[in-house]
Amino acid sequence: MSDELRPSLRKIFDEHARYIWRTLRHLGIPEADTPDLCQEVFVIVNRRLSSFEGRSALRTWLYGICIRVASEHRRRPHVRKELPLSEPPQDAFEQNASGPNSNLEQRSAVQHLLAVLDEDKRQVVVLYEIEGFSMKEVAEILECPLQTAYSRLHAARALMLTAFNAENEAES
Amino acid sequence: MSMPDDPERLADATPRSRVGELLASATRDVPSDAQLARLAANLGPMLDAPSPAATASKASLLVKLGIATGTLALLVGAGLSLRRSTPLEPTSPTAGPAVTTKAANELPAQPAAAPSPEPVAQPAPAIDGAPAAEPTGTSSAKSTSQPGKALSESALLEQARRALNGSPNYALQLANQHRTRFPHGVLSQEREVIAIEALRRMHRSGEADQRATGFSKAFPGSAHQRMVDEVAPK
């Protein structure tokens, strides 16, 4: 890809930062760590942008970096475990004020739902069900065979449904 | 985008299950404008900077310009000293006249422009994952009032980058300070590039080469390698 056609980091940030942030959260990155990890994603993007050749779509390439940053972070020994949102995080009030998602209970429920999945299945669910990638793109991002991605999605759906029903039964 | 063979997304199914509703709500969970603004601020000038490839050629040009400016300053200085009977004030051997003034204005915590003693001993080349070593000896870094102490990682390096033109010694101090404060920082590669260029500008070629070798080992395949090769050619 020629330098003229390659988007600037600013443009990538403006168009994708909020979705990268959201994806990190859904991949289980604690709220407190999300800004740092998001920053790390863009530092890596900046570093590698000159070697991006456009063989894959920019968005696919970007999410590939995001997935790997989150995955590496989860393997770090000092990483804090994600806790259910029993208390609103500090930023929640700010988020309420600006109103993109004012329903803290719902956010908490989403995190609970995704928390029943292991990392591999969670990645597929986040990319396919939430971020709207095709399964072919999901397989490309995760660097796994397409059939494996389908299997993970199928298993993840079953797990989420079971966990959701079990929780509802327990409550009733 | 869905492909024909892709299963229907839970959020798109009708009737939508409760799980589908939750997944649909997840798309609304985005950061606030304030959170994004803070993130942009942390990324700092990197966001609007040219790509590393463009920066590499620019860095090379700046190095050449710096050398040319320094040579011109020496020639003019020599000419003036021949014409005047009074000696000139000593000037920093590494500073070009115009850029020095600009950089000095931008750096409130910068030491005086008069030649200052170099750090006695520099730590070994920085490699991510290895604990950062404190500079040893009574270096000028310690004698200054801890420049850039409260700065964030990106701000500290931005200050170092800006100091490169006018005061490479100060730029090196800041880069080494970054290594001490952020041994596993996400901007470690950028720090090393600044440090190598600073060493080269101070004509400390041996240390620059050593640090460049450390960089290549620590960051194989880095997009900054070309810049390092230009600044410290093998």
Interface residues (C-beta under 8 A of the other chain):
Chain A: D3 R6 S8 L9 R10 F13 A17 R18 Y19 W21 R22 R25 H26 T34 P35 C38 Q39 E40 F42 V43 I44 N46 R47 R48 L49 S50 S51 D91 E94 Q95 A97 S98 P100 N101 N103 Q106 R107 A109 V110 L113 V125 Y128 E129 I130 G132 F133 S134 M135 K136 E137 L153 R157 M160 L161 F164
Chain B: M1 S2 M3 D5 D6 P7 R9 L10 A11 S17 R18 V19 L22 L23 S25 A26 T27 R28 D29 V30 P31 S32 D33 A34 Q35 L36 R38 L39 A40 N42 L43 M46 L47 D48 A49 S51 P52 A53 A54 V186 L187 Q189 S222 A223 H224
